[in-house]
Structure formats: structure tokens, C-alpha cells
């Protein structure tokens, strides 16, 4: 069967099945299990209303449980076994990781990414948000800076590989170097600094995200505080850094953490540009090297990523619960 | 007062200028690749894309065919055209003119077009339109002299890269595959999430707070964790690596964001409407289908765009949950695994492939930016 036909059938089944499930299960609950009649109709209605939320939630909980909660446990369990899963080796995979130079390199590089990318993306986003808010063609500028969000990481990697190309007739970086009488070089092979050239790609993509959210936050600042500061003689820089930024600090933190999480997951950029060579390996791309070859090692790396993400996850949950109260 | 006004306008200029610089910096990489996708690989390696709108000068070498000589008053003459009939005719586009020519490879542009050069035993004249006239005191005996010339080629753009990519390199098939993966994976999570979001927003039951916290927590679970156990599971139940598998995987992975976005939106719906519907005897199912779902359209659209962009652009899930053969490869995998490897230096092809894969998301992005922004704000500013 052609995949397209299969897709159409799946959509029909998926959507139709969903509606049918919700409709039928509610019907069964109200008409068959707890019908509002008999000895005590009121009690039956109450009972039905106790069960109903779970009818609404069941498909989502089942999918979330199977596709996101179970794998956390499943991955950890799998990481305790050897390459083909035949032998229990305890923390053996983690020991191997600790002894692997590439892994340590990947952890170090990931640390660099986490330090640099969220900071710069948020900074540029904040600048763009503040600057574009003040000018007439700001919304056009915004949507152009925001545009890379729609481009895939693979596409973005290709776009930047082109910028970095060694041939000075192709790569802009080397064209500029040659114009200044310097030898062309391959930016992706410069030790250590090549990591930063890769980070540029993600910063380029994420700045728009930071800008959109921070620009909304800047607009939400009460006019009175700004006016009061202006009357007191604050200059534009003081106004921005001393009055506006402190008021949107919570949003800045949200943007920062969101990008941090993303940084820990993105493997596409390293995969499509250097393939982890020249000392640019990071954890997600390191994991993909072992995927399909040594599942024990791959899941161990995935679990390490999970542990790094965990503090942010807990912080997010705490924040969300605070909001709800 | 005048000074303050002056400062203000200088600051405004600085703002305009910095925004222009930023926009240009952000746009240049994409524009470079877009321009290159319309140029041949030769053109790309001969001149930077920033010169694409200008003409290019390039030196060529040719040997004038010696047959067909005529005799004019004691000298032997060869005539013809270097641009239309020479060995390089295939590389020379219409509109090309010759600016200079020469008789030795050391100085290929020694004479301006139209001038007459002295050769060992005669003369040579090459005109801008490519026509030449070579004279010699003795017969050429079927062996014409070498000629070097500098051609001025006008800017030329071509769709050949796109034709090549779509019809020969398999990007057409990959495009269909991406579409096949993306549409069900975008539509199916929406309904499942909408029902759950309604329950979490408008129904009272024990454990609700805990469930919301769990959804927030699952938002950040790294996908990497899910790959090995789920692929294993899919293989055990017989789905294996297939479209069905990837639809289900994307549905699962998209649900936390969907539930979170939709719940945040639904909580903000006016309480009066829902309460009065309840008083009038509407069931939860009716309230959901007739009131909440239509009112939540902006949030549904936001999520749909997110999920669409995410699935369309995804590489990781496609690499793991789809088999690695040409019938099922999506575009991101095709570019990252095939084209970057086998056509690593062929920038025209790579650029065209990139733009085939970027075109649809960019269209969606510019058409529905409003909803995208709204969704981002709902997802991050609150709670998140």
C-alpha cells in the first residue's frame, strides 16, 4: 500500500477513532454503567462525573506513559546491560563512558554550548526586541530575524557550512580573510574555536525565539514605571538596564532555561557539519554514534543527558505549581 | 534644548542602523545559499554569490580547426566563430562576449577584441562576437593555430539544480515522504491533547495538580531517552521501523506541549459561558465539542504550526523510526546522510536540496506567524 494512502487512512482512523472513543465512552458511562435513574439517580450522576475526567484523559495518559515516562525507566534499565542486551553489567557502561576521552570531550563541549548559546541568544534576542520596538519597520525586521526558527537544523547547518566554506569564492568568511591578505582556512577545523562556529548556527536560530518572547514581556511593563524614570532624568541606557530588564527578569530566566534544554538535545548541527570530528563532539551526537551499534552505551549517554536536564525539569515543575496557586 | 533634540535624533539613527546591521547579518547566510541554488556548480566556484548579479570574466583555450581554409590573394585564410562553434561552445551562454585574446598561454589576453595579432607566419583577428580570421603565408594543412581568449559572461541563473535534485537525486520522493510523515503526525495529537487539556482545565478531580506537574515535567524529557526502548517496543509488537511507528512516536513526543499549550489557553476561557451551559444541562462532552473546541481555535492553530515545523524539520526521530532506504527517507535524512556525503562539494545541488526542504516551512511560517507567536507566548511566558 502506498504510504500516502496509508497516511490518509491513518488520519481518518486516528481522528475518527478519537471522536468515536470519546463519544462512545461517555455514552456508555451515562447510559449503561451509571444511568441517572433507579434507586438513587443523584448518586449515579455524581459517580459518573467522578469517572468522566479519566475518560477524557485516558488516551493522553496512555500515550504519554508509553512514549515518554516508560522510556526513562526503560532506557536506564537497558543501560545496565551490555552491547546486545544479553548480559547484565551493572554500571559497566557508565564506567566505560567515564574512561572514554571522546565522552569527556563531549561533556566539556556540551558545557561550553550550555554556557554560550543560551547567553548569547538571549542577549541578542533582548537587544533585537528592544531596538525593533522603537522603530516603524520593527515588525518586518522582527519577522526576518525570527525566520530561521522555521528552518530545520540540517538546513541551517548547510546554510552555514556554505558561509564557512574554504574556497574564498564560496565562503564569505574566507572571502573576507582573503580581502585582508590572509590565508583561507576551514573554520570547522580550527581546534577549540570550531565549537563556537557551530554554536553560531544555533544562536542564529534561537535569537528570534528569545526576541519574540522578550518583546512581548517588554511591552507588558507598566507605563508608569517607565514614565517615572524618564521624569527622574534616566537616560535610555539606564531606562533599559535599570528599569526594564529587572522587571522582565522572570521571562529572561524562562527563555534562558528553554534554550538550555534545547541545547542539550540538538544533535543535528554537529551531525551535519563535522560529524563530531575535529573535537566538536557533544553528548547528543556522541549518543547517535552508538545508536544501533551499542544500545547499552547509547542509553547510558541518554541517561546522562537526562540527569543534566533534571534540575531544570524540577525547577520548571516548581514554577508551574507556584503559578497555579 | 537643541542639544537634547540632537542627541535624540542621533540615538534614533543608531537604533535604525543597528537593526539594519542585525537584519542583514541574520539574512545574509540564507540569501547566499538561495542565490547559489540558481547557479551552476562552475559559476559557484568561480565567483562568490555576492558577484552573481555581475558578469564574470574567464579565460578559455581553443584550437582553430584547420580544415576549410580558403585562399585570398596569396595568403591562406581560416574563418569561423569561437563562441558558437568552438570547443567551449557548451560552456558559453548566449550574451557572452570576447574582451581579449592571445596566441600564447602566458598572456591569454594580450590583444583587445578586434585588434590584429602577428603570428609566426601571418595574422590573427578575433572580434567581440567570437568571429575570427586567421591568415597564414603557407597552407595550414588541416592544423589550425592555438588561440586563447577571455570571455565576459553575463550573469546567468538556472533551474537545473532544482530539476536535478527533484527528479534525479530522489528529493522528490523524499519530499513526499516528509509530507507523509508530517501531516498525520500533526493532526492526530491535537484531538487527544484537546480532550485531556479540557479535563485538566475545567474538570475537578483528585490528582489534577499532579498530572499538570507531570505534563510540565515531561515537556523537557530528552527525546534521546525514548529512542532505544521504543524502537525495541515497536519491533516487539510488529510495527518495526515504519510510517506507522513514526506517526505514533511523533504523536507521543508532541503531546506534552499540546496539552500544556491547550490547557493554558482553555483555562483562560470565560467561566460564565461554560457554567451557564452546565446549568442548561449540557454534558461535558457537549460543552467540549460545541463551546470549548471552537473557542480554542487559536491555540489549536498554534500547536499545529509548532508540531508541523518540528516534525517537518526533525532528523533524529526520522533516522531512528524510519528504515534507511530511498523509499522512506525524509528530506532531512536525505540531505544529512546522502547529499552531504556524496555531493559534499556540489554546492548548487546542496543549495537546491536545502531550499526544497525549507520552502514549505518558510511558507507556513510567514503565512501563520501570528499564531506561532501567540503559541510561543502561551507556552513560555506563563508557567513554563
Interface residues (C-beta under 8 A of the other chain):
Chain A: X3 X4 X6 X7 X10 X11 X14 X15 X18 X19 X22 X23 X26 X30 X49 X50 X52 X53 X54 X56 X57 X59 X60 X61 X63 X64 X66 X67 X68 X69 X70 X71 X72 X74 X75 X78 X124 X127 X128 X131 X132 X134 X135 X138 X141 X143 X144 X145 X146 X147 X148 X149 X150 X151 X152 X153 X154 X155 X157 X158 X159 X160 X162 X163 X165 X167 X168 X169 X170 X172 X175 X204 X207 X209 X212 X213 X216 X217 X236 X251 X254 X255 X258 X261 X264 X265 X267 X268 X271 X272 X284 X287 X288 X291 X295 X298 X299 X301 X302 X303 X305 X306 X309 X312 X313 X314 X316 X317 X319 X320 X321 X323 X324
Chain B: X11 X12 X15 X16 X18 X19 X22 X23 X26 X27 X28 X29 X30 X32 X33 X36 X44 X45 X46 X47 X48 X49 X50 X176 X177 X179 X180 X183 X184 X187 X188 X191 X192 X193 X195 X196 X198 X199 X200 X203 X205 X208 X209 X211 X212 X213 X214 X215 X216 X217 X218 X219 X220 X221 X222 X223 X224 X225 X226 X227 X228 X229 X230 X232 X233 X243 X244 X247 X248 X249 X251 X252 X253 X255 X256 X259 X283 X284 X285 X288 X309 X312 X313 X314 X315 X316 X319 X320 X328 X332 X335 X336 X340 X347 X350 X351 X354 X357 X358 X361 X362 X364 X365 X366 X369 X372 X373 X376 X377 X380 X381 X382 X383 X384
